[in-house]
Structures are given as C-alpha cells and as structure tokens.
Amino acid sequence: MKPHFHKVPVRSSNSFSIRHDNQSNPGIWHYHPELELHYVIRGEGLRFIGDNISNFTAGELILLGENLPHKWTAGEKKPGDGKDDAFEVIVIHFRPDCLGRDLLMLPESILIRKLFEKAGKGMLFGGESRTRLANLMYSALKAEGLDRLIVLLSMLKLMAESAGYEHIASAHAFSPSNESDILRLNKIHEYTLANYRKEISLEEIAALSHLSVTSFCRYFKLMTRKTYLDFLTEIRISHACRLLIEDKLATGVICYECGFHNLSNFFRHFKKVTGLTPLKYKQQYLFSKSAQLA
C-alpha cells in the first residue's frame, strides 16, 4: 500500500525529537525523511514495515531508515481476556545530519554511515543490545543540553557496533503517494484487517476500490510489489502465529479462526510464509522463551 508522508514535529531548539506516548493505536501507514528508533514498552499486534508483515510484542526495539514506510496496529482484544490494548512507546526521530554534516564525513564515523545504510531495511535489535538501547532511550527522555547529544551518540555507537540485530524488510524504493492512493489503500488495508477471517473475493475488494478486478490486481501489485492474495495470506498467517504461541486453541481451530477452510491449505501457506510447520513454529518459540528465562 502507498504510505502517507508524515512531517515529524521537531523543535528548532533541538537536534532530534523524542516522545514517550501512551496511545490506543499507533497510527496510519506513513513514512518520513527522519530515521526512527522505536521501542515498544507495552502492547502487541501487527507491524507493517516496508514489504514485511509481522507480529510484535512488548520489548521490541527497531531502527527504521529514512523514508521506510511503517505502521503498528493493535492486536485484537477478545471479550473477557482482560488485556489492555493500549500502546506505550518511546520514539526518537532524527535526521542523518542532525549532529552536523561534517560529522558523517569524518573517518571515525564510517560505522555510523554504514548503520544508516543498513537501517534502510529496518533493524530489529535483540539481546544485550536491546537492553542497553532501551536504557539509553529512557535516559534521553530526561537529558538536556550536551547530555542529549552524548546519549544520541552513545545509541548510534552501540547500534553501529552491534551484531545483535536482524533485518526486517527487503530493500526497494517507492514513490511518494498522492492523496487518492492514500485513501484507497488505507481503505483496502483496514477492510482486510477487519474481515480476514471470512472469504474475501477479488471481486469484493476490487469493488471496494472502485476498480475492475484486472485493474485492481495490477494496481495493488504496482503499489505493494505483492498480490492481494499474498497480502491477505500474510495477515492470516501472522494472526495464526500469535494464536499458536498463546497456546490456547488447537491447530485445527486456529486454521478456521484465521480464514483458512482446510488444514492442508493452512499447513501449506503457513510453511510457505514462515518456513516452518505450525508445530515447529510453536516449539521454536517455546524453546526461545525458555532460553531467555534461563
């Protein structure tokens, strides 16, 4: 979907912006020329970064490059589950040259330049790097004057030298959108999230977009670099992954909860998207969780 351009508010007296927010839903699909360091303190749901659709949970810490489109959306709250669907995040926005253009040209800054290049595909930090970055982000909330710059440099140094990250999206460019694209694609996006459990035909989603089926398929592929059916499947599988790790429903029930009509079809799509069977996915998650608690 085409993202919306977002102008990040930065006070003229500051070289970068930082905010600590509590919000019911993180917002719309958008992009901006600033890099973004995004730490989820509380909340869970789906995130859309570039061409990637994945689940997120509390503790996730991500660096996004310039103009990389993104959106976080709240997980579904089921009646009686007692979950609070509010988000609590710390978000830092900064331009690549926020500390001065000359800094990036210094020989000692080569790792920072490489960091900004790697951030173009999104960087998900884990382990000790994530813990240290989260602590520095809390420090940045209170820092003033030169201390603000010192904390930012410390975060850049830590990220630039860290090997404890994984990329999120593939690297491909996109064109800035116009208002009609924003409205149309956000409408498709929201409708799919609300109705992924039921059968959504191409005729139905094309009619919503006021396009013929052929025109819609061509349009959606041009905008997102994937077919609508692939997009719908990825959303269904992301929800299935969340239900699997919650471990409250049998796999057969999850299959139908997420819009698949038979187990063999569900298993085939699940392995295509994740590279694992549902059982292996659950076992891998439980193993990883027990290792973190050890």
C-alpha positions, 0 to 999 in steps of 0.5 A, a space after each residue: 500500500 502507498 504510505 502517507 508522508 508524515 512531517 515529524 514535529 521537531 523543535 528548532 531548539 533541538 537536534 532530534 525529537 523524542 516522545 514517550 506516548 501512551 496511545 490506543 493505536 499507533 497510527 496510519 501507514 506513513 513514512 518520513 525523511 527522519 530515521 526512527 528508533 522505536 521501542 515498544 514498552 507495552 502492547 502487541 499486534 501487527 507491524 507493517 514495515 516496508 514489504 514485511 508483515 509481522 507480529 510484535 510484542 512488548 520489548 521490541 526495539 527497531 531502527 527504521 531508515 529514512 523514508 521506510 514506510 511503517 505502521 503498528 496496529 493493535 492486536 485484537 482484544 477478545 471479550 473477557 481476556 482482560 488485556 489492555 490494548 493500549 500502546 506505550 512507546 518511546 520514539 526518537 526521530 532524527 535526521 542523518 545530519 542532525 549532529 552536523 554534516 561534517 560529522 558523517 564525513 569524518 573517518 571515525 564515523 564510517 560505522 555510523 554511515 554504514 548503520 544508516 545504510 543498513 537501517 534502510 531495511 529496518 533493524 530489529 535489535 535483540 539481546 544485550 543490545 536491546 537492553 542497553 538501547 532501551 536504557 539509553 532511550 529512557 535516559 534521553 527522555 530526561 537529558 538536556 543540553 550536551 547530555 542529549 547529544 552524548 546519549 544520541 551518540 552513545 545509541 548510534 555507537 552501540 547500534 553501529 557496533 552491534 551484531 545483535 540485530 536482524 533485518 526486517 524488510 527487503 530493500 526497494 524504493 517507492 514513490 511518494 503517494 498522492 492523496 487518492 492512493 492514500 485513501 484507497 489503500 488505507 481503505 483496502 488495508 483496514 477492510 482486510 484487517 477487519 474481515 480476514 477471517 471470512 472469504 474475501 473475493 477479488 471481486 469484493 475488494 476490487 469493488 471496494 476500490 472502485 476498480 475492475 478486478 484486472 485493474 485492481 490486481 495490477 494496481 495493488 501489485 504496482 503499489 505493494 510489489 505483492 498480490 492481494 492474495 499474498 497480502 491477505 495470506 500474510 495477515 492470516 498467517 501472522 494472526 495464526 502465529 500469535 494464536 499458536 504461541 498463546 497456546 490456547 486453541 488447537 491447530 485445527 481451530 486456529 486454521 478456521 479462526 484465521 480464514 483458512 477452510 482446510 488444514 492442508 491449505 493452512 499447513 501449506 501457506 503457513 510453511 510457505 510464509 514462515 518456513 516452518 510447520 505450525 508445530 515447529 513454529 510453536 516449539 521454536 518459540 517455546 524453546 526461545 522463551 525458555 532460553 531467555 528465562 534461563 
